[in-house]
Each structure stands twice: as structure tokens, then as C-alpha cells.
Amino acid sequence: MDVPKEVRRAQRGNVQAFENLIQAHKVVMYQVSKTILTRDADCRDAMQESILKAFEKIKTLRDPIFFKTWLLRIVINECNLIHRQNKKVTDLGDFNVPSTYEDGYERIELEQLLEMLPREDRRLLELYHINDISIKDLAEIYQKSENTIKTRLRRARENARHILGKQEGYAWKNGSSN
């Protein structure tokens, strides 16, 4: 699919083109929402609100090539809104249960490590290392320079290494030797 072409069609009011764009990006929308929100119901709510807002505002997108980052920024904003609302409500039925992924203990250990990190470090590392969001896209999403994103990633990795107690053999993609 030629994304810029579909975006231009959607901006002209073609609903099918907009639906095609959402279908092409729904997995990454969910992955991004899951880095901020823990409950699937909240992720679905954030995605639905994001889709509605994107549909209403697609004509404001200046450059169709940035559709993905524009859409993910909307998702992040919606997730942050839901996260703030959830902080105000204490839900005693929502306990953190260790996950049971098929990839075994490594995945559980990674999740436990990420939980120990500050929220922004955790989110940035998950977006980059787990969801494969590029530095360029992260710069657009966070509205920061690529160098700032690289610096934040480096600091987040250093923080994670410090928490790991400098265990050997634990490497992050593209930067384990920083």
C-alpha cells in the first residue's frame, strides 16, 4: 500500500482509504498503547478514541509521509489521558500477575526489569526495542530531535544496566556497548 497516496485519498474524504490506513497500523497502535496501559480494555478504548480523532483531524495532517508518527502521537496522548484517569481510581481487582509468555523466564525477567525503570525510560525502551519504532519516528512522536532520543535511549539503557547489576550477556539492540 502506498501510504502517502492513501492518506491523500483519506484527506479528500475517502472512508475506505482511512480504513485501509487503520488496518495497516492497528498492530503498532496496540503495541504502543500496551507500553503505556496495562489493561487490554484500556488499550482498546485508547485505540478507538485515537481512530475517531484521527478521522476527524486527518485533513490537518500537512505531510502524508508522517501519517504513522502523527497517528501514534494521537495514540500516546489518548493513552496518557486514560492513564491519568486511571490513577484517580483505585481498582483493587487489578493486580499485577506475573506473565506467562511462551518465551520463558527471559521475557518475565525483562518485564520485571522494565517495571523497575522510571515510566519514561520504560516506555522509550519498549517502543524502540520491543515495538521496533525507529529513532526517526520516536523523534516525531516525542517532538524531540533524533539526537535527544538517542541520548534518552542511551541513558535508559544505562539505567537498566545499573538495575541489572551489570550482568554480562544482557544486550540491548543497537547499543549494548555504550
CNS distance restraints for C-alpha pairs under 8 A (distance, minus, plus):
assign (resid   1 and name CA) (resid   6 and name CA) 7.65 0.50 0.50
assign (resid   2 and name CA) (resid   6 and name CA) 6.27 0.50 0.50
assign (resid   3 and name CA) (resid   7 and name CA) 6.02 0.50 0.50
assign (resid   3 and name CA) (resid  21 and name CA) 7.21 0.50 0.50
assign (resid   3 and name CA) (resid  64 and name CA) 7.51 0.50 0.50
assign (resid   3 and name CA) (resid  65 and name CA) 7.17 0.50 0.50
assign (resid   3 and name CA) (resid  67 and name CA) 7.91 0.50 0.50
assign (resid   4 and name CA) (resid   8 and name CA) 6.22 0.50 0.50
assign (resid   4 and name CA) (resid  64 and name CA) 4.77 0.50 0.50
assign (resid   4 and name CA) (resid  65 and name CA) 5.34 0.50 0.50
assign (resid   4 and name CA) (resid  67 and name CA) 7.74 0.50 0.50
assign (resid   5 and name CA) (resid   9 and name CA) 6.29 0.50 0.50
assign (resid   5 and name CA) (resid  64 and name CA) 7.76 0.50 0.50
assign (resid   6 and name CA) (resid  10 and name CA) 6.08 0.50 0.50
assign (resid   6 and name CA) (resid  17 and name CA) 5.35 0.50 0.50
assign (resid   6 and name CA) (resid  18 and name CA) 7.21 0.50 0.50
assign (resid   6 and name CA) (resid  20 and name CA) 7.73 0.50 0.50
assign (resid   6 and name CA) (resid  21 and name CA) 7.00 0.50 0.50
assign (resid   7 and name CA) (resid  11 and name CA) 6.02 0.50 0.50
assign (resid   7 and name CA) (resid  17 and name CA) 7.06 0.50 0.50
assign (resid   7 and name CA) (resid  18 and name CA) 7.05 0.50 0.50
assign (resid   7 and name CA) (resid  21 and name CA) 7.42 0.50 0.50
assign (resid   7 and name CA) (resid  64 and name CA) 5.68 0.50 0.50
assign (resid   7 and name CA) (resid  67 and name CA) 7.25 0.50 0.50
assign (resid   8 and name CA) (resid  12 and name CA) 6.33 0.50 0.50
assign (resid   8 and name CA) (resid  64 and name CA) 6.70 0.50 0.50
assign (resid   9 and name CA) (resid  13 and name CA) 6.68 0.50 0.50
assign (resid   9 and name CA) (resid  14 and name CA) 5.54 0.50 0.50
assign (resid   9 and name CA) (resid  17 and name CA) 6.06 0.50 0.50
assign (resid   9 and name CA) (resid  18 and name CA) 7.88 0.50 0.50
assign (resid  10 and name CA) (resid  14 and name CA) 4.60 0.50 0.50
assign (resid  10 and name CA) (resid  15 and name CA) 6.18 0.50 0.50
assign (resid  10 and name CA) (resid  16 and name CA) 7.61 0.50 0.50
assign (resid  10 and name CA) (resid  17 and name CA) 5.13 0.50 0.50
assign (resid  10 and name CA) (resid  18 and name CA) 4.99 0.50 0.50
assign (resid  10 and name CA) (resid  58 and name CA) 7.41 0.50 0.50
assign (resid  11 and name CA) (resid  58 and name CA) 5.78 0.50 0.50
assign (resid  11 and name CA) (resid  59 and name CA) 4.95 0.50 0.50
assign (resid  12 and name CA) (resid  59 and name CA) 7.72 0.50 0.50
assign (resid  14 and name CA) (resid  18 and name CA) 6.65 0.50 0.50
assign (resid  15 and name CA) (resid  19 and name CA) 6.21 0.50 0.50
assign (resid  16 and name CA) (resid  20 and name CA) 6.13 0.50 0.50
assign (resid  17 and name CA) (resid  21 and name CA) 6.34 0.50 0.50
assign (resid  18 and name CA) (resid  22 and name CA) 6.32 0.50 0.50
assign (resid  18 and name CA) (resid  55 and name CA) 7.35 0.50 0.50
assign (resid  19 and name CA) (resid  23 and name CA) 6.11 0.50 0.50
assign (resid  20 and name CA) (resid  24 and name CA) 6.18 0.50 0.50
assign (resid  21 and name CA) (resid  25 and name CA) 6.31 0.50 0.50
assign (resid  22 and name CA) (resid  26 and name CA) 5.63 0.50 0.50
assign (resid  22 and name CA) (resid  51 and name CA) 7.51 0.50 0.50
assign (resid  25 and name CA) (resid  29 and name CA) 6.14 0.50 0.50
assign (resid  25 and name CA) (resid  68 and name CA) 7.39 0.50 0.50
assign (resid  26 and name CA) (resid  30 and name CA) 6.17 0.50 0.50
assign (resid  27 and name CA) (resid  31 and name CA) 6.19 0.50 0.50
assign (resid  28 and name CA) (resid  32 and name CA) 6.02 0.50 0.50
assign (resid  28 and name CA) (resid 131 and name CA) 7.18 0.50 0.50
assign (resid  29 and name CA) (resid  33 and name CA) 6.14 0.50 0.50
assign (resid  29 and name CA) (resid  47 and name CA) 6.79 0.50 0.50
assign (resid  29 and name CA) (resid  72 and name CA) 6.42 0.50 0.50
assign (resid  29 and name CA) (resid  75 and name CA) 6.71 0.50 0.50
assign (resid  30 and name CA) (resid  34 and name CA) 6.01 0.50 0.50
assign (resid  30 and name CA) (resid  43 and name CA) 6.57 0.50 0.50
assign (resid  30 and name CA) (resid  44 and name CA) 7.66 0.50 0.50
assign (resid  30 and name CA) (resid  47 and name CA) 7.06 0.50 0.50
assign (resid  31 and name CA) (resid  35 and name CA) 6.51 0.50 0.50
assign (resid  31 and name CA) (resid 131 and name CA) 6.32 0.50 0.50
assign (resid  32 and name CA) (resid  36 and name CA) 7.05 0.50 0.50
assign (resid  32 and name CA) (resid  72 and name CA) 7.41 0.50 0.50
assign (resid  32 and name CA) (resid  75 and name CA) 7.49 0.50 0.50
assign (resid  32 and name CA) (resid  76 and name CA) 7.22 0.50 0.50
assign (resid  32 and name CA) (resid 127 and name CA) 6.51 0.50 0.50
assign (resid  32 and name CA) (resid 131 and name CA) 7.24 0.50 0.50
assign (resid  33 and name CA) (resid  37 and name CA) 5.94 0.50 0.50
assign (resid  33 and name CA) (resid  43 and name CA) 5.44 0.50 0.50
assign (resid  33 and name CA) (resid  46 and name CA) 7.14 0.50 0.50
assign (resid  33 and name CA) (resid  47 and name CA) 7.54 0.50 0.50
assign (resid  33 and name CA) (resid  75 and name CA) 6.64 0.50 0.50
assign (resid  33 and name CA) (resid  76 and name CA) 6.70 0.50 0.50
assign (resid  33 and name CA) (resid  79 and name CA) 6.13 0.50 0.50
assign (resid  34 and name CA) (resid  38 and name CA) 6.02 0.50 0.50
assign (resid  34 and name CA) (resid  39 and name CA) 7.79 0.50 0.50
assign (resid  34 and name CA) (resid  40 and name CA) 7.55 0.50 0.50
assign (resid  34 and name CA) (resid  43 and name CA) 6.26 0.50 0.50
assign (resid  35 and name CA) (resid 122 and name CA) 8.00 0.50 0.50
assign (resid  35 and name CA) (resid 123 and name CA) 5.73 0.50 0.50
assign (resid  35 and name CA) (resid 126 and name CA) 6.34 0.50 0.50
assign (resid  35 and name CA) (resid 127 and name CA) 7.08 0.50 0.50
assign (resid  36 and name CA) (resid  76 and name CA) 7.75 0.50 0.50
assign (resid  36 and name CA) (resid  79 and name CA) 6.35 0.50 0.50
assign (resid  36 and name CA) (resid  80 and name CA) 7.24 0.50 0.50
assign (resid  36 and name CA) (resid  83 and name CA) 7.49 0.50 0.50
assign (resid  36 and name CA) (resid 123 and name CA) 6.65 0.50 0.50
assign (resid  37 and name CA) (resid  42 and name CA) 6.57 0.50 0.50
assign (resid  37 and name CA) (resid  43 and name CA) 6.28 0.50 0.50
assign (resid  37 and name CA) (resid  79 and name CA) 6.60 0.50 0.50
assign (resid  37 and name CA) (resid  83 and name CA) 6.57 0.50 0.50
assign (resid  38 and name CA) (resid  42 and name CA) 7.54 0.50 0.50
assign (resid  38 and name CA) (resid  43 and name CA) 7.69 0.50 0.50
assign (resid  39 and name CA) (resid  43 and name CA) 6.45 0.50 0.50
assign (resid  40 and name CA) (resid  44 and name CA) 6.16 0.50 0.50
assign (resid  41 and name CA) (resid  45 and name CA) 6.21 0.50 0.50
assign (resid  42 and name CA) (resid  46 and name CA) 6.10 0.50 0.50
assign (resid  42 and name CA) (resid  79 and name CA) 7.91 0.50 0.50
assign (resid  42 and name CA) (resid  82 and name CA) 7.14 0.50 0.50
assign (resid  43 and name CA) (resid  47 and name CA) 6.13 0.50 0.50
assign (resid  43 and name CA) (resid  79 and name CA) 7.34 0.50 0.50
assign (resid  44 and name CA) (resid  48 and name CA) 6.10 0.50 0.50
assign (resid  45 and name CA) (resid  49 and name CA) 6.15 0.50 0.50
assign (resid  46 and name CA) (resid  50 and name CA) 5.97 0.50 0.50
assign (resid  46 and name CA) (resid  75 and name CA) 6.41 0.50 0.50
assign (resid  46 and name CA) (resid  78 and name CA) 5.35 0.50 0.50
assign (resid  46 and name CA) (resid  79 and name CA) 5.56 0.50 0.50
assign (resid  46 and name CA) (resid  82 and name CA) 7.25 0.50 0.50
assign (resid  47 and name CA) (resid  51 and name CA) 6.07 0.50 0.50
assign (resid  47 and name CA) (resid  75 and name CA) 6.37 0.50 0.50
assign (resid  47 and name CA) (resid  78 and name CA) 7.90 0.50 0.50
assign (resid  48 and name CA) (resid  52 and name CA) 6.31 0.50 0.50
assign (resid  49 and name CA) (resid  53 and name CA) 6.16 0.50 0.50
assign (resid  49 and name CA) (resid  78 and name CA) 7.02 0.50 0.50
assign (resid  50 and name CA) (resid  54 and name CA) 5.92 0.50 0.50
assign (resid  50 and name CA) (resid  71 and name CA) 7.50 0.50 0.50
assign (resid  50 and name CA) (resid  74 and name CA) 5.74 0.50 0.50
assign (resid  50 and name CA) (resid  75 and name CA) 5.37 0.50 0.50
assign (resid  50 and name CA) (resid  78 and name CA) 6.51 0.50 0.50
assign (resid  51 and name CA) (resid  55 and name CA) 6.02 0.50 0.50
assign (resid  52 and name CA) (resid  56 and name CA) 6.21 0.50 0.50
assign (resid  53 and name CA) (resid  57 and name CA) 5.98 0.50 0.50
assign (resid  53 and name CA) (resid  74 and name CA) 7.67 0.50 0.50
assign (resid  54 and name CA) (resid  58 and name CA) 5.44 0.50 0.50
assign (resid  54 and name CA) (resid  71 and name CA) 6.69 0.50 0.50
assign (resid  54 and name CA) (resid  74 and name CA) 7.37 0.50 0.50
assign (resid  57 and name CA) (resid  61 and name CA) 7.33 0.50 0.50
assign (resid  61 and name CA) (resid  67 and name CA) 7.40 0.50 0.50
assign (resid  61 and name CA) (resid  70 and name CA) 7.69 0.50 0.50
assign (resid  63 and name CA) (resid  67 and name CA) 7.47 0.50 0.50
assign (resid  66 and name CA) (resid  70 and name CA) 6.02 0.50 0.50
assign (resid  67 and name CA) (resid  71 and name CA) 5.96 0.50 0.50
assign (resid  68 and name CA) (resid  72 and name CA) 6.10 0.50 0.50
assign (resid  69 and name CA) (resid  73 and name CA) 6.02 0.50 0.50
assign (resid  69 and name CA) (resid 137 and name CA) 5.73 0.50 0.50
assign (resid  69 and name CA) (resid 138 and name CA) 7.73 0.50 0.50
assign (resid  69 and name CA) (resid 140 and name CA) 6.05 0.50 0.50
assign (resid  69 and name CA) (resid 141 and name CA) 5.64 0.50 0.50
assign (resid  70 and name CA) (resid  74 and name CA) 6.48 0.50 0.50
assign (resid  70 and name CA) (resid 140 and name CA) 7.75 0.50 0.50
assign (resid  70 and name CA) (resid 141 and name CA) 7.05 0.50 0.50
assign (resid  71 and name CA) (resid  75 and name CA) 6.35 0.50 0.50
assign (resid  72 and name CA) (resid  76 and name CA) 6.10 0.50 0.50
assign (resid  72 and name CA) (resid 141 and name CA) 6.71 0.50 0.50
assign (resid  73 and name CA) (resid  77 and name CA) 6.17 0.50 0.50
assign (resid  73 and name CA) (resid 141 and name CA) 5.06 0.50 0.50
assign (resid  73 and name CA) (resid 142 and name CA) 7.61 0.50 0.50
assign (resid  74 and name CA) (resid  78 and name CA) 6.20 0.50 0.50
assign (resid  75 and name CA) (resid  79 and name CA) 6.07 0.50 0.50
assign (resid  76 and name CA) (resid  80 and name CA) 6.06 0.50 0.50
assign (resid  77 and name CA) (resid  81 and name CA) 6.23 0.50 0.50
assign (resid  78 and name CA) (resid  82 and name CA) 6.27 0.50 0.50
assign (resid  79 and name CA) (resid  83 and name CA) 5.95 0.50 0.50
assign (resid  80 and name CA) (resid  84 and name CA) 6.11 0.50 0.50
assign (resid  81 and name CA) (resid  85 and name CA) 6.28 0.50 0.50
assign (resid  82 and name CA) (resid  86 and name CA) 6.05 0.50 0.50
assign (resid  83 and name CA) (resid  87 and name CA) 6.27 0.50 0.50
assign (resid  84 and name CA) (resid  88 and name CA) 6.83 0.50 0.50
assign (resid  85 and name CA) (resid  89 and name CA) 7.03 0.50 0.50
assign (resid  86 and name CA) (resid  90 and name CA) 7.50 0.50 0.50
assign (resid  98 and name CA) (resid 108 and name CA) 7.12 0.50 0.50
assign (resid  99 and name CA) (resid 108 and name CA) 6.40 0.50 0.50
assign (resid 100 and name CA) (resid 104 and name CA) 7.37 0.50 0.50
assign (resid 100 and name CA) (resid 108 and name CA) 7.55 0.50 0.50
assign (resid 101 and name CA) (resid 107 and name CA) 6.87 0.50 0.50
assign (resid 101 and name CA) (resid 108 and name CA) 7.53 0.50 0.50
assign (resid 103 and name CA) (resid 107 and name CA) 6.08 0.50 0.50
assign (resid 104 and name CA) (resid 108 and name CA) 6.84 0.50 0.50
assign (resid 105 and name CA) (resid 109 and name CA) 5.97 0.50 0.50
assign (resid 106 and name CA) (resid 110 and name CA) 6.06 0.50 0.50
assign (resid 107 and name CA) (resid 111 and name CA) 6.16 0.50 0.50
assign (resid 108 and name CA) (resid 112 and name CA) 6.12 0.50 0.50
assign (resid 109 and name CA) (resid 113 and name CA) 6.08 0.50 0.50
assign (resid 110 and name CA) (resid 114 and name CA) 6.12 0.50 0.50
assign (resid 111 and name CA) (resid 115 and name CA) 6.16 0.50 0.50
assign (resid 112 and name CA) (resid 116 and name CA) 6.55 0.50 0.50
assign (resid 113 and name CA) (resid 117 and name CA) 6.79 0.50 0.50
assign (resid 113 and name CA) (resid 160 and name CA) 7.09 0.50 0.50
assign (resid 113 and name CA) (resid 163 and name CA) 7.44 0.50 0.50
assign (resid 113 and name CA) (resid 164 and name CA) 7.47 0.50 0.50
assign (resid 114 and name CA) (resid 122 and name CA) 5.42 0.50 0.50
assign (resid 114 and name CA) (resid 160 and name CA) 7.68 0.50 0.50
assign (resid 115 and name CA) (resid 122 and name CA) 7.16 0.50 0.50
assign (resid 116 and name CA) (resid 163 and name CA) 7.82 0.50 0.50
assign (resid 117 and name CA) (resid 121 and name CA) 6.17 0.50 0.50
assign (resid 117 and name CA) (resid 122 and name CA) 5.65 0.50 0.50
assign (resid 117 and name CA) (resid 159 and name CA) 7.41 0.50 0.50
assign (resid 117 and name CA) (resid 160 and name CA) 6.87 0.50 0.50
assign (resid 118 and name CA) (resid 122 and name CA) 6.15 0.50 0.50
assign (resid 119 and name CA) (resid 123 and name CA) 6.09 0.50 0.50
assign (resid 120 and name CA) (resid 124 and name CA) 6.09 0.50 0.50
assign (resid 121 and name CA) (resid 125 and name CA) 6.11 0.50 0.50
assign (resid 121 and name CA) (resid 152 and name CA) 7.63 0.50 0.50
assign (resid 121 and name CA) (resid 153 and name CA) 7.49 0.50 0.50
assign (resid 121 and name CA) (resid 156 and name CA) 5.04 0.50 0.50
assign (resid 122 and name CA) (resid 126 and name CA) 6.06 0.50 0.50
assign (resid 122 and name CA) (resid 156 and name CA) 7.61 0.50 0.50
assign (resid 123 and name CA) (resid 127 and name CA) 6.07 0.50 0.50
assign (resid 124 and name CA) (resid 128 and name CA) 6.14 0.50 0.50
assign (resid 124 and name CA) (resid 153 and name CA) 6.81 0.50 0.50
assign (resid 124 and name CA) (resid 156 and name CA) 7.90 0.50 0.50
assign (resid 125 and name CA) (resid 129 and name CA) 5.57 0.50 0.50
assign (resid 125 and name CA) (resid 130 and name CA) 7.34 0.50 0.50
assign (resid 125 and name CA) (resid 153 and name CA) 6.67 0.50 0.50
assign (resid 125 and name CA) (resid 156 and name CA) 7.08 0.50 0.50
assign (resid 125 and name CA) (resid 157 and name CA) 7.70 0.50 0.50
assign (resid 126 and name CA) (resid 130 and name CA) 4.91 0.50 0.50
assign (resid 126 and name CA) (resid 131 and name CA) 6.27 0.50 0.50
assign (resid 127 and name CA) (resid 131 and name CA) 4.88 0.50 0.50
assign (resid 127 and name CA) (resid 132 and name CA) 6.30 0.50 0.50
assign (resid 127 and name CA) (resid 133 and name CA) 5.59 0.50 0.50
assign (resid 128 and name CA) (resid 132 and name CA) 4.88 0.50 0.50
assign (resid 128 and name CA) (resid 133 and name CA) 4.88 0.50 0.50
assign (resid 128 and name CA) (resid 134 and name CA) 6.38 0.50 0.50
assign (resid 128 and name CA) (resid 135 and name CA) 7.33 0.50 0.50
assign (resid 128 and name CA) (resid 138 and name CA) 7.87 0.50 0.50
assign (resid 129 and name CA) (resid 133 and name CA) 7.65 0.50 0.50
assign (resid 129 and name CA) (resid 172 and name CA) 7.39 0.50 0.50
assign (resid 129 and name CA) (resid 173 and name CA) 6.57 0.50 0.50
assign (resid 133 and name CA) (resid 137 and name CA) 6.27 0.50 0.50
assign (resid 133 and name CA) (resid 138 and name CA) 6.52 0.50 0.50
assign (resid 134 and name CA) (resid 138 and name CA) 6.10 0.50 0.50
assign (resid 135 and name CA) (resid 139 and name CA) 6.02 0.50 0.50
assign (resid 135 and name CA) (resid 146 and name CA) 6.16 0.50 0.50
assign (resid 135 and name CA) (resid 149 and name CA) 6.64 0.50 0.50
assign (resid 135 and name CA) (resid 150 and name CA) 7.15 0.50 0.50
assign (resid 136 and name CA) (resid 140 and name CA) 6.46 0.50 0.50
assign (resid 136 and name CA) (resid 146 and name CA) 6.04 0.50 0.50
assign (resid 137 and name CA) (resid 141 and name CA) 6.09 0.50 0.50
assign (resid 138 and name CA) (resid 142 and name CA) 5.93 0.50 0.50
assign (resid 138 and name CA) (resid 143 and name CA) 7.93 0.50 0.50
assign (resid 138 and name CA) (resid 146 and name CA) 7.76 0.50 0.50
assign (resid 138 and name CA) (resid 149 and name CA) 7.01 0.50 0.50
assign (resid 139 and name CA) (resid 143 and name CA) 5.47 0.50 0.50
assign (resid 139 and name CA) (resid 144 and name CA) 4.92 0.50 0.50
assign (resid 139 and name CA) (resid 145 and name CA) 5.47 0.50 0.50
assign (resid 139 and name CA) (resid 146 and name CA) 5.21 0.50 0.50
assign (resid 139 and name CA) (resid 148 and name CA) 7.91 0.50 0.50
assign (resid 139 and name CA) (resid 149 and name CA) 6.14 0.50 0.50
assign (resid 140 and name CA) (resid 144 and name CA) 6.69 0.50 0.50
assign (resid 140 and name CA) (resid 145 and name CA) 7.97 0.50 0.50
assign (resid 144 and name CA) (resid 148 and name CA) 6.24 0.50 0.50
assign (resid 144 and name CA) (resid 149 and name CA) 6.83 0.50 0.50
assign (resid 145 and name CA) (resid 149 and name CA) 6.48 0.50 0.50
assign (resid 146 and name CA) (resid 150 and name CA) 6.19 0.50 0.50
assign (resid 147 and name CA) (resid 151 and name CA) 6.11 0.50 0.50
assign (resid 148 and name CA) (resid 152 and name CA) 6.14 0.50 0.50
assign (resid 149 and name CA) (resid 153 and name CA) 6.05 0.50 0.50
assign (resid 150 and name CA) (resid 154 and name CA) 6.11 0.50 0.50
assign (resid 151 and name CA) (resid 155 and name CA) 6.17 0.50 0.50
assign (resid 152 and name CA) (resid 156 and name CA) 6.01 0.50 0.50
assign (resid 153 and name CA) (resid 157 and name CA) 6.10 0.50 0.50
assign (resid 154 and name CA) (resid 158 and name CA) 6.16 0.50 0.50
assign (resid 154 and name CA) (resid 175 and name CA) 7.39 0.50 0.50
assign (resid 154 and name CA) (resid 178 and name CA) 7.01 0.50 0.50
assign (resid 155 and name CA) (resid 159 and name CA) 6.08 0.50 0.50
assign (resid 156 and name CA) (resid 160 and name CA) 6.16 0.50 0.50
assign (resid 157 and name CA) (resid 161 and name CA) 6.08 0.50 0.50
assign (resid 157 and name CA) (resid 172 and name CA) 7.49 0.50 0.50
assign (resid 157 and name CA) (resid 176 and name CA) 7.87 0.50 0.50
assign (resid 158 and name CA) (resid 162 and name CA) 6.10 0.50 0.50
assign (resid 158 and name CA) (resid 178 and name CA) 7.88 0.50 0.50
assign (resid 159 and name CA) (resid 163 and name CA) 6.27 0.50 0.50
assign (resid 160 and name CA) (resid 164 and name CA) 6.14 0.50 0.50
assign (resid 161 and name CA) (resid 165 and name CA) 6.32 0.50 0.50
assign (resid 161 and name CA) (resid 166 and name CA) 5.29 0.50 0.50
assign (resid 161 and name CA) (resid 167 and name CA) 7.50 0.50 0.50
assign (resid 162 and name CA) (resid 166 and name CA) 5.84 0.50 0.50
assign (resid 170 and name CA) (resid 176 and name CA) 7.95 0.50 0.50
assign (resid 171 and name CA) (resid 175 and name CA) 7.87 0.50 0.50
assign (resid 171 and name CA) (resid 176 and name CA) 4.88 0.50 0.50
assign (resid 172 and name CA) (resid 176 and name CA) 4.91 0.50 0.50
